[in-house]
Amino acid sequence: MNSKALSASQVFDVGINERLPPAQMLLLGLQNVFGMTGMFVFPALLGHAFDLAAPQIAYVYGMTFIACGVCTILQSVWLLRLPVVQGPYAGCFGALMAIGHIHGAGLGAAYGSFFVAALIWCVLSVPIRGHSVVGLLARFLQAPIISGMMVMLIMIQISSVSLPNWIGQTASPGFPFINLLSGAVAVAAIVATMLWGGKRLRRGTILIGLGLGAACYTLFKPISFAAVAAAPLLVEPRLFPFGFIVRPELVVLFLLVLLPGGIGSMALYKTVADWGGERLGTGRMSEGVFGAAIGAVVAAVFGGFSTIVYPDNIGMLRATRVGSRYATLAAGVLLILLGACIKFDMLLVIVPSPVISAAATLLFGIVFMHGVAILANVEWDDRNLISAGLGFLVGLGGLFVTPEALQAMPLLARLVLQQPVISGGLTLVVLHTLLNIHRPAPAVSAE
């Protein structure tokens, strides 16, 4: 199967550069916003891990939305010019959690070091005459084995916020029956509208699923809106709200986190470009990475997360068959507007996350299987089997290292092992490069 066979007419009913009526842009923008699982999960998890008060958690929600909105707008109309939505990066979330709990560090050192790393990353990704230092990594993605495996490793890394949050914790109100039932209703509705809903219903498939799932949840567990009513209207951005401390070794760790995030994003850029029949050169890809780097700086300054192309939103492109970048532009504008509203941010503290996580489980699976489809273009000789197999199991296996073993390791090793995109991705890229350094061209099947 040739990737060129995935033309715009086969994947999208609405092309990447086609405009939509305002009502449809609003609908698709809302659908993209409410399909971003990490957006609704990471701020709450970070807040509870560091015993932040509800208003502080709401603030992290607001800054996360705004940073993602700025980055999504840049990618949609100015830099990358593809229909991608930038959401909070699981690797950054994990690094902030781990580094913030280091003795003597806290969130002040975590965000201060993150800021310096984001600045360095921004400089490395500045496109000069269509090229950048980071853009040199794009050449690795010309091999289907790299792009396909990176998509799969991204799915593995963020899978911890899908099914586990669908089931919930033993202390959560709907555990386990209500969580599973409401999530199953959402998934069933999404599948039904994807397969049999026709073009109009397909464009609202995620919102339909989330709406029906939430309605099912509230039948058993009514939700109180008292905290929302008491909240102020607008958020007040603050520079380095958790303090500002820089530690050089932590800067290096954050750079290691940002690197695979950039590689993973480039793999998904290529996926979307292939679906829409767009030519994606290294210069354009470099501009996309630069846009994400700007978002990382904004997030570090105001207290959010660095961003990555969000796989569930990539899944929505296939589900809705709408590839218009103006729909993701609408999503970016909505992210900024919603993030600026404290009442909305407080609402996220009480929204039933099992429903959102159930939808993400389905969408993550769709994107994961697209990674598998990309690997169909690979000629599976011994070299490729070795590099892909070792990279995949190193990435996956790191998630199962016991807590006791992890605690006995240096911080750098601990963070690398717990991030499949770092451990597996770097293993894959380095090994594939070494084993294929004398090959004149990548091994691709003739089919």
C-alpha positions as CSV (number, residue, x, y, z in Angstrom):
1,M,0.0,0.0,0.0
2,N,1.4,3.3,-1.0
3,S,0.9,6.3,1.3
4,K,0.0,8.4,-1.8
5,A,-3.1,6.2,-2.1
6,L,-4.5,7.9,1.0
7,S,-5.6,10.9,-1.1
8,A,-7.8,13.7,0.1
9,S,-10.8,12.3,-1.8
10,Q,-10.4,9.0,0.1
11,V,-9.9,10.4,3.6
12,F,-11.5,13.8,3.7
13,D,-14.8,15.0,2.3
14,V,-13.7,18.5,3.1
15,G,-10.1,19.3,2.1
16,I,-7.4,20.9,4.2
17,N,-7.7,24.4,2.6
18,E,-11.5,24.4,2.2
19,R,-13.5,26.8,4.3
20,L,-16.7,25.9,6.2
21,P,-19.9,27.8,7.2
22,P,-19.5,29.5,10.6
23,A,-21.9,27.2,12.3
24,Q,-20.0,24.1,11.2
25,M,-16.7,25.7,12.2
26,L,-18.1,26.3,15.7
27,L,-19.4,22.7,16.0
28,L,-16.2,21.2,14.8
29,G,-14.2,23.5,17.0
30,L,-16.2,22.5,20.1
31,Q,-15.8,18.9,19.2
32,N,-12.0,19.2,19.0
33,V,-11.9,21.0,22.3
34,F,-14.0,18.4,24.2
35,G,-12.1,15.5,22.6
36,M,-8.8,16.5,24.2
37,T,-8.6,14.0,27.1
38,G,-5.3,15.2,28.5
39,M,-6.7,18.8,28.5
40,F,-9.3,17.7,31.0
41,V,-7.2,15.3,33.0
42,F,-3.6,16.6,33.4
43,P,-4.3,19.9,35.3
44,A,-6.5,18.1,37.8
45,L,-3.9,15.3,38.3
46,L,-1.1,17.8,38.8
47,G,-3.2,19.9,41.2
48,H,-4.1,17.0,43.4
49,A,-0.6,15.6,43.4
50,F,0.7,18.9,44.8
51,D,-2.3,19.6,47.0
52,L,-3.3,22.7,45.1
53,A,-6.6,24.4,46.0
54,A,-9.5,24.3,43.6
55,P,-9.0,27.8,42.3
56,Q,-5.3,27.0,41.6
57,I,-6.3,23.9,39.7
58,A,-8.8,26.0,37.7
59,Y,-6.0,28.4,37.0
60,V,-3.8,25.6,35.6
61,Y,-6.8,24.5,33.4
62,G,-7.1,28.1,32.1
63,M,-3.4,28.5,31.3
64,T,-3.3,25.0,29.6
65,F,-6.3,25.9,27.4
66,I,-4.8,29.3,26.5
67,A,-1.3,27.9,25.6
68,C,-2.8,25.1,23.5
69,G,-5.1,27.7,21.8
70,V,-2.2,30.0,20.9
71,C,-0.2,27.0,19.5
72,T,-3.2,25.6,17.6
73,I,-3.9,28.9,15.9
74,L,-0.2,29.2,14.8
75,Q,-0.3,25.7,13.4
76,S,-3.6,26.2,11.6
77,V,-3.1,29.4,9.7
78,W,0.4,30.8,10.0
79,L,3.2,28.2,10.4
80,L,2.4,24.5,9.7
81,R,-1.0,25.3,7.9
82,L,-2.4,21.8,8.7
83,P,-5.6,20.8,10.6
84,V,-3.8,19.8,13.8
85,V,-4.8,20.6,17.4
86,Q,-2.0,21.0,19.9
87,G,-2.8,19.6,23.3
88,P,-0.9,19.1,26.6
89,Y,2.0,16.7,26.2
90,A,2.0,13.7,28.4
91,G,5.8,13.7,28.6
92,C,5.8,17.3,29.9
93,F,3.1,16.4,32.4
94,G,5.1,13.4,33.6
95,A,8.3,15.4,33.9
96,L,6.7,18.1,35.9
97,M,5.2,15.6,38.2
98,A,8.5,13.7,38.7
99,I,10.7,16.8,39.0
100,G,8.3,18.7,41.2
101,H,8.5,15.9,43.8
102,I,12.3,15.8,43.9
103,H,13.5,16.9,47.4
104,G,14.2,20.6,47.4
105,A,12.7,21.2,43.9
106,G,9.0,21.7,43.9
107,L,6.9,23.2,41.1
108,G,9.1,26.4,41.2
109,A,12.2,24.5,40.1
110,A,10.2,22.4,37.7
111,Y,8.6,25.3,35.9
112,G,11.8,27.5,36.1
113,S,13.9,24.8,34.5
114,F,11.1,24.0,32.0
115,F,11.1,27.7,30.9
116,V,14.9,27.7,30.2
117,A,14.6,24.4,28.3
118,A,11.7,25.7,26.3
119,L,13.7,28.8,25.3
120,I,16.6,26.6,24.1
121,W,14.2,24.4,22.2
122,C,12.6,27.5,20.6
123,V,16.0,28.7,19.4
124,L,16.9,25.3,18.0
125,S,13.6,25.1,16.1
126,V,13.7,28.6,14.5
127,P,13.4,28.1,10.8
128,I,16.1,29.9,8.8
129,R,15.5,29.7,5.0
130,G,13.2,26.8,5.6
131,H,15.6,24.9,7.8
132,S,16.3,24.5,11.5
133,V,18.4,22.3,13.8
134,V,15.4,20.4,14.9
135,G,14.2,20.2,11.3
136,L,17.2,18.0,10.5
137,L,15.3,15.3,12.5
138,A,12.6,15.3,9.8
139,R,14.7,13.3,7.5
140,F,14.5,10.3,9.8
141,L,10.7,10.4,9.3
142,Q,11.0,9.7,5.6
143,A,11.3,6.0,6.6
144,P,7.9,4.5,7.3
145,I,9.3,2.4,10.1
146,I,10.2,5.6,12.1
147,S,7.0,7.5,11.6
148,G,4.8,4.4,12.1
149,M,6.6,3.3,15.3
150,M,6.6,6.9,16.7
151,V,2.8,7.1,16.3
152,M,2.4,3.8,18.2
153,L,4.8,4.9,21.0
154,I,2.9,8.1,21.4
155,M,-0.3,6.1,21.8
156,I,1.3,3.9,24.4
157,Q,2.6,6.9,26.4
158,I,-0.8,8.6,26.7
159,S,-2.8,5.4,27.1
160,S,-2.7,5.9,30.9
161,V,-5.2,8.7,30.6
162,S,-7.8,6.7,28.5
163,L,-9.0,3.3,29.9
164,P,-7.7,3.8,33.5
165,N,-9.6,7.1,33.8
166,W,-12.6,5.5,32.1
167,I,-12.8,2.9,34.9
168,G,-11.8,5.4,37.5
169,Q,-10.4,5.0,41.0
170,T,-12.1,3.1,43.8
171,A,-12.8,6.4,45.6
172,S,-14.5,8.0,42.6
173,P,-18.3,8.4,42.8
174,G,-19.1,6.3,39.7
175,F,-16.6,3.4,40.2
176,P,-16.9,1.1,38.5
177,F,-20.3,0.4,37.1
178,I,-21.5,4.0,36.4
179,N,-18.1,5.0,34.9
180,L,-18.1,1.9,32.6
181,L,-21.7,2.3,31.6
182,S,-21.6,6.0,30.8
183,G,-18.3,5.6,28.9
184,A,-19.8,2.6,27.0
185,V,-22.8,4.7,26.0
186,A,-20.4,7.4,24.7
187,V,-18.3,4.9,22.7
188,A,-21.4,3.2,21.2
189,A,-22.8,6.5,20.1
190,I,-19.5,7.5,18.5
191,V,-19.2,4.2,16.6
192,A,-22.8,4.3,15.5
193,T,-22.5,7.9,14.1
194,M,-19.2,7.2,12.5
195,L,-20.4,4.1,10.6
196,W,-24.1,4.9,9.9
197,G,-24.7,8.6,10.7
198,G,-24.0,10.0,7.3
199,K,-22.0,13.2,6.6
200,R,-24.0,15.5,8.8
201,L,-24.0,13.4,12.0
202,R,-20.3,12.4,11.4
203,R,-19.3,16.0,11.8
204,G,-20.8,16.0,15.3
205,T,-20.0,12.5,16.3
206,I,-17.7,13.2,19.3
207,L,-20.1,15.8,20.7
208,I,-23.0,13.4,20.3
209,G,-21.1,10.7,22.1
210,L,-19.9,12.9,24.9
211,G,-23.4,14.4,25.4
212,L,-25.1,11.0,25.6
213,G,-22.5,9.6,27.9
214,A,-22.7,12.6,30.2
215,A,-26.4,12.4,30.3
216,C,-26.2,8.7,31.3
217,Y,-23.7,9.6,34.1
218,T,-25.9,12.3,35.6
219,L,-28.8,9.9,35.8
220,F,-27.0,8.1,38.6
221,K,-24.7,10.8,40.0
222,P,-26.1,14.3,39.8
223,I,-23.5,17.1,39.6
224,S,-23.4,20.2,41.8
225,F,-22.6,23.5,40.1
226,A,-22.2,25.6,43.3
227,A,-18.5,26.1,42.9
228,V,-19.0,27.2,39.3
229,A,-21.5,29.8,40.3
230,A,-19.3,31.2,43.0
231,A,-16.2,31.6,40.7
232,P,-15.2,34.9,39.1
233,L,-15.6,35.4,35.4
234,L,-12.1,36.0,34.0
235,V,-8.7,34.4,34.7
236,E,-5.8,36.7,35.7
237,P,-2.6,35.4,34.1
238,R,0.5,35.4,36.5
239,L,4.1,35.2,35.6
240,F,5.6,32.0,37.1
241,P,2.8,31.4,39.5
242,F,4.7,28.6,41.3
243,G,8.0,30.5,41.6
244,F,11.1,30.6,39.5
245,I,14.2,28.4,40.2
246,V,16.6,27.1,37.5
247,R,18.7,24.0,38.0
248,P,20.9,23.1,35.0
249,E,20.5,19.3,35.4
250,L,16.7,19.8,35.3
251,V,17.0,21.9,32.2
252,V,18.7,19.0,30.5
253,L,15.9,16.6,31.5
254,F,13.3,18.9,30.1
255,L,15.2,19.1,26.8
256,L,15.2,15.3,26.7
257,V,11.4,15.4,27.2
258,L,10.8,18.0,24.5
259,L,13.0,16.2,21.9
260,P,10.8,13.1,21.4
261,G,7.7,15.3,21.6
262,G,8.9,17.2,18.6
263,I,9.8,14.0,16.7
264,G,6.4,12.5,17.6
265,S,4.6,15.7,16.4
266,M,6.5,15.5,13.1
267,A,5.3,12.0,12.6
268,L,1.7,13.1,13.1
269,Y,2.2,16.1,10.8
270,K,3.2,13.7,8.1
271,T,0.2,11.5,8.8
272,V,-2.2,14.4,8.4
273,A,-0.4,15.7,5.3
274,D,-0.7,12.3,3.6
275,W,-4.4,12.1,4.4
276,G,-4.9,15.5,2.8
277,G,-2.6,15.1,-0.2
278,E,-0.4,17.9,1.0
279,R,3.3,18.2,0.3
280,L,5.2,18.5,3.5
281,G,8.8,19.5,3.2
282,T,11.4,19.8,6.0
283,G,11.0,23.6,6.0
284,R,7.3,23.5,6.6
285,M,7.8,20.8,9.2
286,S,10.4,23.0,10.9
287,E,7.8,25.8,11.1
288,G,5.4,23.4,12.8
289,V,8.0,22.5,15.5
290,F,8.8,26.2,16.0
291,G,5.1,26.8,16.6
292,A,5.0,24.1,19.3
293,A,8.2,25.6,20.8
294,I,6.5,29.0,21.1
295,G,3.6,27.2,22.9
296,A,6.0,25.6,25.3
297,V,7.5,29.0,26.3
298,V,4.0,30.4,26.9
299,A,3.1,27.4,29.0
300,A,6.3,27.6,31.1
301,V,5.8,31.3,31.8
302,F,2.2,31.1,32.9
303,G,1.9,27.6,34.4
304,G,0.7,25.1,31.8
305,F,2.1,22.2,29.7
306,S,4.1,22.0,26.5
307,T,2.1,20.7,23.6
308,I,2.0,18.0,21.1
309,V,-0.2,17.2,18.1
310,Y,-3.2,15.5,19.8
311,P,-3.8,12.0,18.5
312,D,-7.5,11.9,19.5
313,N,-8.0,15.0,17.3
314,I,-6.2,13.3,14.5
315,G,-8.7,10.5,15.0
316,M,-11.5,13.0,14.7
317,L,-10.2,13.9,11.2
318,R,-10.8,10.3,10.1
319,A,-14.1,10.1,12.1
320,T,-15.6,13.2,10.6
321,R,-13.8,13.2,7.2
322,V,-13.4,17.0,7.6
323,G,-9.8,18.1,7.1
324,S,-10.3,21.9,7.1
325,R,-7.6,23.8,8.9
326,Y,-10.2,26.5,9.6
327,A,-12.1,24.1,11.8
328,T,-8.9,23.7,14.0
329,L,-8.5,27.5,13.8
330,A,-11.9,27.8,15.4
331,A,-10.8,25.3,18.0
332,G,-7.8,27.4,18.9
333,V,-9.9,30.5,19.3
334,L,-12.4,28.6,21.5
335,L,-9.5,27.3,23.6
336,I,-8.4,30.8,24.4
337,L,-11.9,32.1,25.1
338,L,-12.8,29.1,27.3
339,G,-9.4,29.2,29.1
340,A,-9.9,32.8,30.0
341,C,-13.2,32.1,31.7
342,I,-12.7,30.9,35.3
343,K,-16.3,29.7,35.5
344,F,-15.6,27.3,32.7
345,D,-12.3,26.2,34.2
346,M,-14.1,25.5,37.5
347,L,-16.6,23.5,35.5
348,L,-13.8,21.2,34.4
349,V,-13.1,20.2,37.9
350,I,-16.5,18.6,38.2
351,V,-17.0,17.3,34.7
352,P,-17.3,13.4,34.6
353,S,-13.9,12.4,33.2
354,P,-14.8,8.7,32.5
355,V,-17.0,9.8,29.6
356,I,-14.2,11.8,28.0
357,S,-11.7,9.1,28.7
358,A,-13.9,6.5,27.1
359,A,-14.1,8.5,23.9
360,A,-10.3,8.9,24.0
361,T,-9.8,5.2,24.3
362,L,-11.6,4.7,21.0
363,L,-9.8,7.6,19.2
364,F,-6.4,6.6,20.5
365,G,-7.0,3.1,19.2
366,I,-7.9,4.5,15.7
367,V,-4.6,6.5,15.6
368,F,-2.6,3.5,16.9
369,M,-3.9,1.3,14.1
370,H,-2.9,4.0,11.6
371,G,0.6,3.6,12.9
372,V,0.3,-0.1,12.2
373,A,-1.0,0.7,8.7
374,I,2.1,2.9,8.0
375,L,4.3,-0.1,9.0
376,A,2.7,-2.1,6.1
377,N,5.0,-0.1,3.8
378,V,8.1,-1.5,5.6
379,E,10.2,-4.3,4.2
380,W,10.6,-6.4,7.3
381,D,14.1,-7.7,6.9
382,D,16.4,-8.5,9.9
383,R,17.6,-4.9,10.3
384,N,14.2,-3.4,10.6
385,L,12.9,-6.2,12.8
386,I,15.7,-5.6,15.2
387,S,15.4,-1.8,15.4
388,A,11.6,-1.8,15.6
389,G,11.3,-4.7,17.9
390,L,13.9,-3.5,20.4
391,G,12.6,0.1,20.3
392,F,9.0,-1.0,20.9
393,L,9.7,-3.3,23.8
394,V,12.2,-0.8,25.5
395,G,9.4,1.8,25.3
396,L,6.7,-0.5,26.5
397,G,8.8,-2.4,29.1
398,G,9.9,0.8,30.9
399,L,6.3,1.2,32.1
400,F,6.5,-2.1,34.0
401,V,9.7,-1.4,35.9
402,T,8.9,-1.8,39.6
403,P,8.7,1.4,41.8
404,E,11.5,0.0,44.0
405,A,13.8,-0.4,41.0
406,L,13.0,3.1,39.7
407,Q,13.7,4.7,43.0
408,A,17.2,3.1,43.0
409,M,18.0,4.7,39.7
410,P,19.3,8.2,38.9
411,L,16.6,10.8,38.1
412,L,17.6,10.9,34.4
413,A,17.3,7.1,34.0
414,R,14.0,7.1,35.9
415,L,12.4,9.8,33.6
416,V,13.7,8.2,30.4
417,L,12.3,4.7,31.3
418,Q,8.9,6.1,32.2
419,Q,8.5,7.9,28.9
420,P,8.1,5.4,26.0
421,V,8.5,8.2,23.4
422,I,11.9,9.0,24.9
423,S,13.2,5.5,25.7
424,G,11.6,3.6,22.7
425,G,11.8,6.5,20.3
426,L,15.5,7.2,20.8
427,T,16.3,3.5,20.8
428,L,14.5,3.1,17.5
429,V,16.1,6.2,15.8
430,V,19.6,5.5,16.9
431,L,19.5,1.7,16.1
432,H,17.8,2.2,12.8
433,T,20.3,4.8,11.8
434,L,23.3,2.6,12.8
435,L,22.0,-0.5,11.1
436,N,21.0,1.2,7.9
437,I,23.8,3.8,7.6
438,H,25.3,2.0,4.5
439,R,22.0,1.5,2.7
440,P,21.5,3.8,-0.3
441,A,17.8,4.2,0.4
442,P,15.2,3.1,2.9
443,A,13.8,-0.4,2.4
444,V,10.2,0.1,1.2
445,S,8.0,-2.6,-0.3
446,A,7.1,-2.3,-4.0
447,E,3.4,-2.7,-3.4
